[in-house]
Amino acid sequence: MRTFTLTAAIWKEGRRYVSKCPELGVASFGVTPAKALDALREAVTLYLANAKKLGILGDLEPVLTSDIRFSTPLQVCS
C-alpha cells in the first residue's frame, strides 16, 4: 500500500464543516473540522481503491506524486 500526501481544504457551511481534496475533486463533511477531515480521508481512500479497481489509478499518478503544490487565497469580485 502506498501513501500519498494530498491537500485538504476545510471550511464551515452552516452548522457543518465541508472538506475537499482539490487534487481529486473529492469532498465530504463533518460536524467538526476533525470529523470532516476523517470523512474526507475515507472518501479519498475509497476513490483511490475504486480507481485501482477500474484500472485508472495510473492516470492519477501525476497529481498523486507531484512534489510541487501551491495554495493561496484568491480574491475575486462579483
PDB file with SEQRES, HELIX, SHEET and CRYST1 records, atoms N, CA, C and O in Angstrom:
SEQRES   1 A   78  MET ARG THR PHE THR LEU THR ALA ALA ILE TRP LYS GLU          
SEQRES   2 A   78  GLY ARG ARG TYR VAL SER LYS CYS PRO GLU LEU GLY VAL          
SEQRES   3 A   78  ALA SER PHE GLY VAL THR PRO ALA LYS ALA LEU ASP ALA          
SEQRES   4 A   78  LEU ARG GLU ALA VAL THR LEU TYR LEU ALA ASN ALA LYS          
SEQRES   5 A   78  LYS LEU GLY ILE LEU GLY ASP LEU GLU PRO VAL LEU THR          
SEQRES   6 A   78  SER ASP ILE ARG PHE SER THR PRO LEU GLN VAL CYS SER          
HELIX    1 AA1 PRO A   33  LEU A   54  1                                  22    
HELIX    2 AA2 LEU A   57  LEU A   60  5                                   4    
HELIX    3 AA3 GLU A   61  THR A   65  1                                   5    
SHEET    1 AA1 3 ALA A   9  GLU A  13  0                                        
SHEET    2 AA1 3 ARG A  16  CYS A  21 -1                                        
SHEET    3 AA1 3 VAL A  26  GLY A  30 -1                                        
CRYST1    1.000    1.000    1.000  90.00  90.00  90.00 P 1           1          
ATOM      1  N   MET A   1       0.841  -1.179   0.000  1.00  0.00           N  
ATOM      2  CA  MET A   1       0.000   0.000   0.000  1.00  0.00           C  
ATOM      3  C   MET A   1       0.889   1.246   0.000  1.00  0.00           C  
ATOM      4  O   MET A   1       1.819   1.356   0.798  1.00  0.00           O  
ATOM      5  N   ARG A   2       0.593   2.172  -0.895  1.00  0.00           N  
ATOM      6  CA  ARG A   2       1.360   3.418  -0.997  1.00  0.00           C  
ATOM      7  C   ARG A   2       0.678   4.516  -0.187  1.00  0.00           C  
ATOM      8  O   ARG A   2      -0.534   4.488   0.027  1.00  0.00           O  
ATOM      9  N   THR A   3       1.465   5.466   0.252  1.00  0.00           N  
ATOM     10  CA  THR A   3       0.944   6.621   0.981  1.00  0.00           C  
ATOM     11  C   THR A   3       1.152   7.866   0.134  1.00  0.00           C  
ATOM     12  O   THR A   3       2.245   8.104  -0.379  1.00  0.00           O  
ATOM     13  N   PHE A   4       0.099   8.655  -0.007  1.00  0.00           N  
ATOM     14  CA  PHE A   4       0.156   9.896  -0.772  1.00  0.00           C  
ATOM     15  C   PHE A   4      -0.160  11.065   0.158  1.00  0.00           C  
ATOM     16  O   PHE A   4      -0.982  10.934   1.065  1.00  0.00           O  
ATOM     17  N   THR A   5       0.480  12.187  -0.063  1.00  0.00           N  
ATOM     18  CA  THR A   5       0.182  13.406   0.682  1.00  0.00           C  
ATOM     19  C   THR A   5      -0.554  14.354  -0.250  1.00  0.00           C  
ATOM     20  O   THR A   5       0.000  14.824  -1.244  1.00  0.00           O  
ATOM     21  N   LEU A   6      -1.801  14.627   0.080  1.00  0.00           N  
ATOM     22  CA  LEU A   6      -2.652  15.487  -0.734  1.00  0.00           C  
ATOM     23  C   LEU A   6      -3.089  16.692   0.096  1.00  0.00           C  
ATOM     24  O   LEU A   6      -2.757  16.798   1.277  1.00  0.00           O  
ATOM     25  N   THR A   7      -3.827  17.586  -0.526  1.00  0.00           N  
ATOM     26  CA  THR A   7      -4.308  18.789   0.137  1.00  0.00           C  
ATOM     27  C   THR A   7      -5.730  18.578   0.638  1.00  0.00           C  
ATOM     28  O   THR A   7      -6.552  17.961  -0.040  1.00  0.00           O  
ATOM     29  N   ALA A   8      -6.013  19.093   1.827  1.00  0.00           N  
ATOM     30  CA  ALA A   8      -7.375  19.093   2.362  1.00  0.00           C  
ATOM     31  C   ALA A   8      -7.755  20.531   2.684  1.00  0.00           C  
ATOM     32  O   ALA A   8      -7.092  21.189   3.486  1.00  0.00           O  
ATOM     33  N   ALA A   9      -8.813  21.012   2.064  1.00  0.00           N  
ATOM     34  CA  ALA A   9      -9.364  22.334   2.375  1.00  0.00           C  
ATOM     35  C   ALA A   9     -10.626  22.108   3.201  1.00  0.00           C  
ATOM     36  O   ALA A   9     -11.467  21.283   2.843  1.00  0.00           O  
ATOM     37  N   ILE A  10     -10.758  22.836   4.300  1.00  0.00           N  
ATOM     38  CA  ILE A  10     -11.919  22.670   5.181  1.00  0.00           C  
ATOM     39  C   ILE A  10     -12.496  24.051   5.476  1.00  0.00           C  
ATOM     40  O   ILE A  10     -11.763  24.984   5.803  1.00  0.00           O  
ATOM     41  N   TRP A  11     -13.814  24.172   5.358  1.00  0.00           N  
ATOM     42  CA  TRP A  11     -14.477  25.428   5.678  1.00  0.00           C  
ATOM     43  C   TRP A  11     -15.852  25.137   6.264  1.00  0.00           C  
ATOM     44  O   TRP A  11     -16.404  24.050   6.091  1.00  0.00           O  
ATOM     45  N   LYS A  12     -16.387  26.126   6.954  1.00  0.00           N  
ATOM     46  CA  LYS A  12     -17.679  25.964   7.612  1.00  0.00           C  
ATOM     47  C   LYS A  12     -18.801  26.408   6.685  1.00  0.00           C  
ATOM     48  O   LYS A  12     -18.730  27.467   6.061  1.00  0.00           O  
ATOM     49  N   GLU A  13     -19.830  25.582   6.607  1.00  0.00           N  
ATOM     50  CA  GLU A  13     -21.059  25.907   5.874  1.00  0.00           C  
ATOM     51  C   GLU A  13     -22.218  25.609   6.804  1.00  0.00           C  
ATOM     52  O   GLU A  13     -22.500  24.448   7.102  1.00  0.00           O  
ATOM     53  N   GLY A  14     -22.883  26.646   7.260  1.00  0.00           N  
ATOM     54  CA  GLY A  14     -23.966  26.440   8.216  1.00  0.00           C  
ATOM     55  C   GLY A  14     -23.414  25.852   9.508  1.00  0.00           C  
ATOM     56  O   GLY A  14     -22.512  26.420  10.124  1.00  0.00           O  
ATOM     57  N   ARG A  15     -23.964  24.708   9.913  1.00  0.00           N  
ATOM     58  CA  ARG A  15     -23.512  24.069  11.150  1.00  0.00           C  
ATOM     59  C   ARG A  15     -22.560  22.909  10.894  1.00  0.00           C  
ATOM     60  O   ARG A  15     -22.208  22.180  11.821  1.00  0.00           O  
ATOM     61  N   ARG A  16     -22.146  22.733   9.657  1.00  0.00           N  
ATOM     62  CA  ARG A  16     -21.239  21.631   9.313  1.00  0.00           C  
ATOM     63  C   ARG A  16     -19.955  22.177   8.704  1.00  0.00           C  
ATOM     64  O   ARG A  16     -19.874  23.335   8.294  1.00  0.00           O  
ATOM     65  N   TYR A  17     -18.971  21.316   8.659  1.00  0.00           N  
ATOM     66  CA  TYR A  17     -17.700  21.647   8.014  1.00  0.00           C  
ATOM     67  C   TYR A  17     -17.563  20.812   6.750  1.00  0.00           C  
ATOM     68  O   TYR A  17     -17.743  19.595   6.773  1.00  0.00           O  
ATOM     69  N   VAL A  18     -17.248  21.470   5.664  1.00  0.00           N  
ATOM     70  CA  VAL A  18     -17.041  20.807   4.378  1.00  0.00           C  
ATOM     71  C   VAL A  18     -15.543  20.595   4.211  1.00  0.00           C  
ATOM     72  O   VAL A  18     -14.739  21.467   4.540  1.00  0.00           O  
ATOM     73  N   SER A  19     -15.183  19.438   3.701  1.00  0.00           N  
ATOM     74  CA  SER A  19     -13.770  19.142   3.428  1.00  0.00           C  
ATOM     75  C   SER A  19     -13.649  18.719   1.972  1.00  0.00           C  
ATOM     76  O   SER A  19     -14.503  18.006   1.445  1.00  0.00           O  
ATOM     77  N   LYS A  20     -12.577  19.169   1.332  1.00  0.00           N  
ATOM     78  CA  LYS A  20     -12.390  18.853  -0.084  1.00  0.00           C  
ATOM     79  C   LYS A  20     -10.920  18.632  -0.386  1.00  0.00           C  
ATOM     80  O   LYS A  20     -10.051  19.348   0.113  1.00  0.00           O  
ATOM     81  N   CYS A  21     -10.656  17.633  -1.209  1.00  0.00           N  
ATOM     82  CA  CYS A  21      -9.321  17.374  -1.740  1.00  0.00           C  
ATOM     83  C   CYS A  21      -9.314  17.941  -3.157  1.00  0.00           C  
ATOM     84  O   CYS A  21      -9.846  17.305  -4.067  1.00  0.00           O  
ATOM     85  N   PRO A  22      -8.722  19.127  -3.372  1.00  0.00           N  
ATOM     86  CA  PRO A  22      -8.789  19.749  -4.691  1.00  0.00           C  
ATOM     87  C   PRO A  22      -8.068  18.971  -5.785  1.00  0.00           C  
ATOM     88  O   PRO A  22      -8.448  19.066  -6.951  1.00  0.00           O  
ATOM     89  N   GLU A  23      -7.044  18.211  -5.439  1.00  0.00           N  
ATOM     90  CA  GLU A  23      -6.329  17.445  -6.462  1.00  0.00           C  
ATOM     91  C   GLU A  23      -7.231  16.411  -7.134  1.00  0.00           C  
ATOM     92  O   GLU A  23      -7.094  16.144  -8.328  1.00  0.00           O  
ATOM     93  N   LEU A  24      -8.149  15.832  -6.365  1.00  0.00           N  
ATOM     94  CA  LEU A  24      -9.005  14.767  -6.897  1.00  0.00           C  
ATOM     95  C   LEU A  24     -10.454  15.195  -7.084  1.00  0.00           C  
ATOM     96  O   LEU A  24     -11.226  14.482  -7.726  1.00  0.00           O  
ATOM     97  N   GLY A  25     -10.838  16.347  -6.535  1.00  0.00           N  
ATOM     98  CA  GLY A  25     -12.225  16.785  -6.623  1.00  0.00           C  
ATOM     99  C   GLY A  25     -13.149  16.000  -5.714  1.00  0.00           C  
ATOM    100  O   GLY A  25     -14.357  15.958  -5.946  1.00  0.00           O  
ATOM    101  N   VAL A  26     -12.601  15.376  -4.681  1.00  0.00           N  
ATOM    102  CA  VAL A  26     -13.383  14.578  -3.738  1.00  0.00           C  
ATOM    103  C   VAL A  26     -13.728  15.457  -2.539  1.00  0.00           C  
ATOM    104  O   VAL A  26     -12.879  16.201  -2.049  1.00  0.00           O  
ATOM    105  N   ALA A  27     -14.973  15.374  -2.066  1.00  0.00           N  
ATOM    106  CA  ALA A  27     -15.404  16.188  -0.937  1.00  0.00           C  
ATOM    107  C   ALA A  27     -16.212  15.357   0.049  1.00  0.00           C  
ATOM    108  O   ALA A  27     -16.736  14.296  -0.292  1.00  0.00           O  
ATOM    109  N   SER A  28     -16.302  15.856   1.274  1.00  0.00           N  
ATOM    110  CA  SER A  28     -17.108  15.232   2.315  1.00  0.00           C  
ATOM    111  C   SER A  28     -17.464  16.309   3.328  1.00  0.00           C  
ATOM    112  O   SER A  28     -17.287  17.496   3.057  1.00  0.00           O  
ATOM    113  N   PHE A  29     -17.968  15.903   4.506  1.00  0.00           N  
ATOM    114  CA  PHE A  29     -18.320  16.876   5.532  1.00  0.00           C  
ATOM    115  C   PHE A  29     -18.323  16.204   6.897  1.00  0.00           C  
ATOM    116  O   PHE A  29     -18.257  14.980   7.005  1.00  0.00           O  
ATOM    117  N   GLY A  30     -18.402  17.028   7.936  1.00  0.00           N  
ATOM    118  CA  GLY A  30     -18.499  16.538   9.303  1.00  0.00           C  
ATOM    119  C   GLY A  30     -18.971  17.654  10.211  1.00  0.00           C  
ATOM    120  O   GLY A  30     -19.027  18.814   9.802  1.00  0.00           O  
ATOM    121  N   VAL A  31     -19.311  17.305  11.448  1.00  0.00           N  
ATOM    122  CA  VAL A  31     -19.813  18.309  12.386  1.00  0.00           C  
ATOM    123  C   VAL A  31     -18.682  19.086  13.055  1.00  0.00           C  
ATOM    124  O   VAL A  31     -18.928  20.114  13.687  1.00  0.00           O  
ATOM    125  N   THR A  32     -17.458  18.611  12.924  1.00  0.00           N  
ATOM    126  CA  THR A  32     -16.269  19.326  13.396  1.00  0.00           C  
ATOM    127  C   THR A  32     -15.221  19.267  12.285  1.00  0.00           C  
ATOM    128  O   THR A  32     -15.324  18.424  11.394  1.00  0.00           O  
ATOM    129  N   PRO A  33     -14.226  20.135  12.319  1.00  0.00           N  
ATOM    130  CA  PRO A  33     -13.165  20.044  11.312  1.00  0.00           C  
ATOM    131  C   PRO A  33     -12.471  18.682  11.320  1.00  0.00           C  
ATOM    132  O   PRO A  33     -12.142  18.149  10.261  1.00  0.00           O  
ATOM    133  N   ALA A  34     -12.246  18.118  12.506  1.00  0.00           N  
ATOM    134  CA  ALA A  34     -11.580  16.813  12.594  1.00  0.00           C  
ATOM    135  C   ALA A  34     -12.432  15.715  11.968  1.00  0.00           C  
ATOM    136  O   ALA A  34     -11.911  14.845  11.270  1.00  0.00           O  
ATOM    137  N   LYS A  35     -13.747  15.755  12.216  1.00  0.00           N  
ATOM    138  CA  LYS A  35     -14.629  14.740  11.628  1.00  0.00           C  
ATOM    139  C   LYS A  35     -14.736  14.922  10.117  1.00  0.00           C  
ATOM    140  O   LYS A  35     -14.835  13.945   9.375  1.00  0.00           O  
ATOM    141  N   ALA A  36     -14.716  16.171   9.668  1.00  0.00           N  
ATOM    142  CA  ALA A  36     -14.738  16.432   8.227  1.00  0.00           C  
ATOM    143  C   ALA A  36     -13.474  15.897   7.570  1.00  0.00           C  
ATOM    144  O   ALA A  36     -13.532  15.341   6.474  1.00  0.00           O  
ATOM    145  N   LEU A  37     -12.333  16.061   8.232  1.00  0.00           N  
ATOM    146  CA  LEU A  37     -11.076  15.542   7.704  1.00  0.00           C  
ATOM    147  C   LEU A  37     -11.078  14.018   7.681  1.00  0.00           C  
ATOM    148  O   LEU A  37     -10.629  13.416   6.706  1.00  0.00           O  
ATOM    149  N   ASP A  38     -11.574  13.390   8.737  1.00  0.00           N  
ATOM    150  CA  ASP A  38     -11.667  11.925   8.769  1.00  0.00           C  
ATOM    151  C   ASP A  38     -12.574  11.411   7.651  1.00  0.00           C  
ATOM    152  O   ASP A  38     -12.258  10.425   6.987  1.00  0.00           O  
ATOM    153  N   ALA A  39     -13.705  12.093   7.452  1.00  0.00           N  
ATOM    154  CA  ALA A  39     -14.638  11.688   6.395  1.00  0.00           C  
ATOM    155  C   ALA A  39     -14.002  11.856   5.020  1.00  0.00           C  
ATOM    156  O   ALA A  39     -14.207  11.029   4.131  1.00  0.00           O  
ATOM    157  N   LEU A  40     -13.229  12.926   4.845  1.00  0.00           N  
ATOM    158  CA  LEU A  40     -12.543  13.141   3.568  1.00  0.00           C  
ATOM    159  C   LEU A  40     -11.494  12.064   3.337  1.00  0.00           C  
ATOM    160  O   LEU A  40     -11.359  11.559   2.222  1.00  0.00           O  
ATOM    161  N   ARG A  41     -10.755  11.709   4.374  1.00  0.00           N  
ATOM    162  CA  ARG A  41      -9.736  10.663   4.248  1.00  0.00           C  
ATOM    163  C   ARG A  41     -10.391   9.349   3.788  1.00  0.00           C  
ATOM    164  O   ARG A  41      -9.861   8.654   2.921  1.00  0.00           O  
ATOM    165  N   GLU A  42     -11.539   9.023   4.376  1.00  0.00           N  
ATOM    166  CA  GLU A  42     -12.257   7.808   3.978  1.00  0.00           C  
ATOM    167  C   GLU A  42     -12.735   7.906   2.526  1.00  0.00           C  
ATOM    168  O   GLU A  42     -12.612   6.946   1.764  1.00  0.00           O  
ATOM    169  N   ALA A  43     -13.278   9.062   2.146  1.00  0.00           N  
ATOM    170  CA  ALA A  43     -13.775   9.244   0.781  1.00  0.00           C  
ATOM    171  C   ALA A  43     -12.646   9.147  -0.240  1.00  0.00           C  
ATOM    172  O   ALA A  43     -12.817   8.533  -1.293  1.00  0.00           O  
ATOM    173  N   VAL A  44     -11.492   9.748   0.061  1.00  0.00           N  
ATOM    174  CA  VAL A  44     -10.348   9.689  -0.856  1.00  0.00           C  
ATOM    175  C   VAL A  44      -9.820   8.262  -0.948  1.00  0.00           C  
ATOM    176  O   VAL A  44      -9.469   7.799  -2.033  1.00  0.00           O  
ATOM    177  N   THR A  45      -9.764   7.566   0.179  1.00  0.00           N  
ATOM    178  CA  THR A  45      -9.313   6.170   0.177  1.00  0.00           C  
ATOM    179  C   THR A  45     -10.214   5.318  -0.706  1.00  0.00           C  
ATOM    180  O   THR A  45      -9.724   4.508  -1.493  1.00  0.00           O  
ATOM    181  N   LEU A  46     -11.521   5.491  -0.584  1.00  0.00           N  
ATOM    182  CA  LEU A  46     -12.464   4.743  -1.426  1.00  0.00           C  
ATOM    183  C   LEU A  46     -12.327   5.136  -2.896  1.00  0.00           C  
ATOM    184  O   LEU A  46     -12.400   4.280  -3.778  1.00  0.00           O  
ATOM    185  N   TYR A  47     -12.130   6.417  -3.157  1.00  0.00           N  
ATOM    186  CA  TYR A  47     -11.939   6.908  -4.524  1.00  0.00           C  
ATOM    187  C   TYR A  47     -10.722   6.249  -5.166  1.00  0.00           C  
ATOM    188  O   TYR A  47     -10.786   5.790  -6.306  1.00  0.00           O  
ATOM    189  N   LEU A  48      -9.614   6.205  -4.427  1.00  0.00           N  
ATOM    190  CA  LEU A  48      -8.390   5.601  -4.963  1.00  0.00           C  
ATOM    191  C   LEU A  48      -8.534   4.092  -5.129  1.00  0.00           C  
ATOM    192  O   LEU A  48      -8.018   3.525  -6.092  1.00  0.00           O  
ATOM    193  N   ALA A  49      -9.226   3.437  -4.203  1.00  0.00           N  
ATOM    194  CA  ALA A  49      -9.461   1.995  -4.326  1.00  0.00           C  
ATOM    195  C   ALA A  49     -10.298   1.700  -5.566  1.00  0.00           C  
ATOM    196  O   ALA A  49     -10.033   0.735  -6.283  1.00  0.00           O  
ATOM    197  N   ASN A  50     -11.303   2.526  -5.817  1.00  0.00           N  
ATOM    198  CA  ASN A  50     -12.139   2.339  -6.999  1.00  0.00           C  
ATOM    199  C   ASN A  50     -11.349   2.608  -8.276  1.00  0.00           C  
ATOM    200  O   ASN A  50     -11.500   1.890  -9.265  1.00  0.00           O  
ATOM    201  N   ALA A  51     -10.502   3.645  -8.257  1.00  0.00           N  
ATOM    202  CA  ALA A  51      -9.664   3.939  -9.426  1.00  0.00           C  
ATOM    203  C   ALA A  51      -8.735   2.769  -9.723  1.00  0.00           C  
ATOM    204  O   ALA A  51      -8.505   2.431 -10.884  1.00  0.00           O  
ATOM    205  N   LYS A  52      -8.206   2.156  -8.680  1.00  0.00           N  
ATOM    206  CA  LYS A  52      -7.334   0.989  -8.864  1.00  0.00           C  
ATOM    207  C   LYS A  52      -8.118  -0.173  -9.456  1.00  0.00           C  
ATOM    208  O   LYS A  52      -7.646  -0.847 -10.371  1.00  0.00           O  
ATOM    209  N   LYS A  53      -9.321  -0.405  -8.930  1.00  0.00           N  
ATOM    210  CA  LYS A  53     -10.165  -1.499  -9.417  1.00  0.00           C  
ATOM    211  C   LYS A  53     -10.532  -1.298 -10.886  1.00  0.00           C  
ATOM    212  O   LYS A  53     -10.616  -2.262 -11.647  1.00  0.00           O  
ATOM    213  N   LEU A  54     -10.749  -0.047 -11.280  1.00  0.00           N  
ATOM    214  CA  LEU A  54     -11.114   0.267 -12.662  1.00  0.00           C  
ATOM    215  C   LEU A  54      -9.908   0.343 -13.595  1.00  0.00           C  
ATOM    216  O   LEU A  54     -10.058   0.482 -14.808  1.00  0.00           O  
ATOM    217  N   GLY A  55      -8.714   0.250 -13.014  1.00  0.00           N  
ATOM    218  CA  GLY A  55      -7.503   0.288 -13.825  1.00  0.00           C  
ATOM    219  C   GLY A  55      -7.089   1.679 -14.263  1.00  0.00           C  
ATOM    220  O   GLY A  55      -6.353   1.824 -15.238  1.00  0.00           O  
ATOM    221  N   ILE A  56      -7.548   2.706 -13.557  1.00  0.00           N  
ATOM    222  CA  ILE A  56      -7.215   4.078 -13.952  1.00  0.00           C  
ATOM    223  C   ILE A  56      -6.360   4.797 -12.909  1.00  0.00           C  
ATOM    224  O   ILE A  56      -6.142   6.004 -13.013  1.00  0.00           O  
ATOM    225  N   LEU A  57      -5.878   4.070 -11.913  1.00  0.00           N  
ATOM    226  CA  LEU A  57      -5.046   4.695 -10.890  1.00  0.00           C  
ATOM    227  C   LEU A  57      -3.795   5.314 -11.507  1.00  0.00           C  
ATOM    228  O   LEU A  57      -3.332   6.359 -11.049  1.00  0.00           O  
ATOM    229  N   GLY A  58      -3.251   4.688 -12.527  1.00  0.00           N  
ATOM    230  CA  GLY A  58      -2.070   5.221 -13.206  1.00  0.00           C  
ATOM    231  C   GLY A  58      -2.315   6.588 -13.821  1.00  0.00           C  
ATOM    232  O   GLY A  58      -1.396   7.402 -13.914  1.00  0.00           O  
ATOM    233  N   ASP A  59      -3.555   6.848 -14.245  1.00  0.00           N  
ATOM    234  CA  ASP A  59      -3.893   8.159 -14.811  1.00  0.00           C  
ATOM    235  C   ASP A  59      -3.790   9.267 -13.762  1.00  0.00           C  
ATOM    236  O   ASP A  59      -3.580  10.433 -14.098  1.00  0.00           O  
ATOM    237  N   LEU A  60      -3.937   8.897 -12.496  1.00  0.00           N  
ATOM    238  CA  LEU A  60      -3.875   9.869 -11.406  1.00  0.00           C  
ATOM    239  C   LEU A  60      -2.462  10.064 -10.869  1.00  0.00           C  
ATOM    240  O   LEU A  60      -2.228  10.931 -10.028  1.00  0.00           O  
ATOM    241  N   GLU A  61      -1.534   9.265 -11.348  1.00  0.00           N  
ATOM    242  CA  GLU A  61      -0.162   9.275 -10.838  1.00  0.00           C  
ATOM    243  C   GLU A  61       0.470  10.671 -10.787  1.00  0.00           C  
ATOM    244  O   GLU A  61       1.081  11.007  -9.773  1.00  0.00           O  
ATOM    245  N   PRO A  62       0.352  11.499 -11.833  1.00  0.00           N  
ATOM    246  CA  PRO A  62       0.990  12.824 -11.772  1.00  0.00           C  
ATOM    247  C   PRO A  62       0.497  13.682 -10.603  1.00  0.00           C  
ATOM    248  O   PRO A  62       1.298  14.328  -9.927  1.00  0.00           O  
ATOM    249  N   VAL A  63      -0.796  13.691 -10.369  1.00  0.00           N  
ATOM    250  CA  VAL A  63      -1.329  14.519  -9.282  1.00  0.00           C  
ATOM    251  C   VAL A  63      -1.028  13.902  -7.917  1.00  0.00           C  
ATOM    252  O   VAL A  63      -0.871  14.625  -6.934  1.00  0.00           O  
ATOM    253  N   LEU A  64      -0.947  12.590  -7.850  1.00  0.00           N  
ATOM    254  CA  LEU A  64      -0.688  11.923  -6.573  1.00  0.00           C  
ATOM    255  C   LEU A  64       0.767  12.019  -6.141  1.00  0.00           C  
ATOM    256  O   LEU A  64       1.063  11.970  -4.947  1.00  0.00           O  
ATOM    257  N   THR A  65       1.669  12.154  -7.089  1.00  0.00           N  
ATOM    258  CA  THR A  65       3.094  12.094  -6.762  1.00  0.00           C  
ATOM    259  C   THR A  65       3.832  13.420  -6.921  1.00  0.00           C  
ATOM    260  O   THR A  65       5.032  13.485  -6.654  1.00  0.00           O  
ATOM    261  N   SER A  66       3.151  14.462  -7.344  1.00  0.00           N  
ATOM    262  CA  SER A  66       3.806  15.759  -7.536  1.00  0.00           C  
ATOM    263  C   SER A  66       4.326  16.312  -6.211  1.00  0.00           C  
ATOM    264  O   SER A  66       3.608  16.331  -5.210  1.00  0.00           O  
ATOM    265  N   ASP A  67       5.571  16.759  -6.216  1.00  0.00           N  
ATOM    266  CA  ASP A  67       6.157  17.375  -5.029  1.00  0.00           C  
ATOM    267  C   ASP A  67       5.898  18.877  -4.984  1.00  0.00           C  
ATOM    268  O   ASP A  67       6.181  19.525  -3.976  1.00  0.00           O  
ATOM    269  N   ILE A  68       5.368  19.426  -6.055  1.00  0.00           N  
ATOM    270  CA  ILE A  68       5.169  20.873  -6.144  1.00  0.00           C  
ATOM    271  C   ILE A  68       3.678  21.176  -6.050  1.00  0.00           C  
ATOM    272  O   ILE A  68       2.896  20.784  -6.916  1.00  0.00           O  
ATOM    273  N   ARG A  69       3.296  21.882  -4.980  1.00  0.00           N  
ATOM    274  CA  ARG A  69       1.906  22.283  -4.780  1.00  0.00           C  
ATOM    275  C   ARG A  69       1.910  23.708  -4.239  1.00  0.00           C  
ATOM    276  O   ARG A  69       2.766  24.076  -3.436  1.00  0.00           O  
ATOM    277  N   PHE A  70       0.958  24.490  -4.681  1.00  0.00           N  
ATOM    278  CA  PHE A  70       0.808  25.850  -4.188  1.00  0.00           C  
ATOM    279  C   PHE A  70      -0.635  26.045  -3.755  1.00  0.00           C  
ATOM    280  O   PHE A  70      -1.559  25.584  -4.424  1.00  0.00           O  
ATOM    281  N   SER A  71      -0.820  26.712  -2.662  1.00  0.00           N  
ATOM    282  CA  SER A  71      -2.148  27.041  -2.172  1.00  0.00           C  
ATOM    283  C   SER A  71      -2.112  28.483  -1.684  1.00  0.00           C  
ATOM    284  O   SER A  71      -1.254  28.858  -0.884  1.00  0.00           O  
ATOM    285  N   THR A  72      -3.046  29.282  -2.169  1.00  0.00           N  
ATOM    286  CA  THR A  72      -3.068  30.690  -1.785  1.00  0.00           C  
ATOM    287  C   THR A  72      -4.496  31.209  -1.851  1.00  0.00           C  
ATOM    288  O   THR A  72      -5.292  30.705  -2.644  1.00  0.00           O  
ATOM    289  N   PRO A  73      -4.837  32.197  -1.043  1.00  0.00           N  
ATOM    290  CA  PRO A  73      -6.156  32.810  -1.163  1.00  0.00           C  
ATOM    291  C   PRO A  73      -6.297  33.500  -2.523  1.00  0.00           C  
ATOM    292  O   PRO A  73      -5.330  34.043  -3.057  1.00  0.00           O  
ATOM    293  N   LEU A  74      -7.474  33.474  -3.059  1.00  0.00           N  
ATOM    294  CA  LEU A  74      -7.764  34.103  -4.346  1.00  0.00           C  
ATOM    295  C   LEU A  74      -8.957  35.027  -4.157  1.00  0.00           C  
ATOM    296  O   LEU A  74     -10.055  34.559  -3.856  1.00  0.00           O  
ATOM    297  N   GLN A  75      -8.765  36.319  -4.326  1.00  0.00           N  
ATOM    298  CA  GLN A  75      -9.852  37.280  -4.177  1.00  0.00           C  
ATOM    299  C   GLN A  75     -10.456  37.581  -5.538  1.00  0.00           C  
ATOM    300  O   GLN A  75      -9.742  37.817  -6.513  1.00  0.00           O  
ATOM    301  N   VAL A  76     -11.782  37.572  -5.590  1.00  0.00           N  
ATOM    302  CA  VAL A  76     -12.499  37.908  -6.817  1.00  0.00           C  
ATOM    303  C   VAL A  76     -13.653  38.842  -6.466  1.00  0.00           C  
ATOM    304  O   VAL A  76     -14.123  38.853  -5.328  1.00  0.00           O  
ATOM    305  N   CYS A  77     -14.096  39.605  -7.418  1.00  0.00           N  
ATOM    306  CA  CYS A  77     -15.240  40.494  -7.237  1.00  0.00           C  
ATOM    307  C   CYS A  77     -16.432  39.919  -7.978  1.00  0.00           C  
ATOM    308  O   CYS A  77     -16.287  39.313  -9.040  1.00  0.00           O  
ATOM    309  N   SER A  78     -17.598  40.115  -7.416  1.00  0.00           N  
ATOM    310  CA  SER A  78     -18.802  39.656  -8.119  1.00  0.00           C  
ATOM    311  C   SER A  78     -19.870  40.717  -8.068  1.00  0.00           C  
ATOM    312  O   SER A  78     -20.961  40.522  -8.605  1.00  0.00           O  
TER     313      SER A  78                                                      
END                                                                             
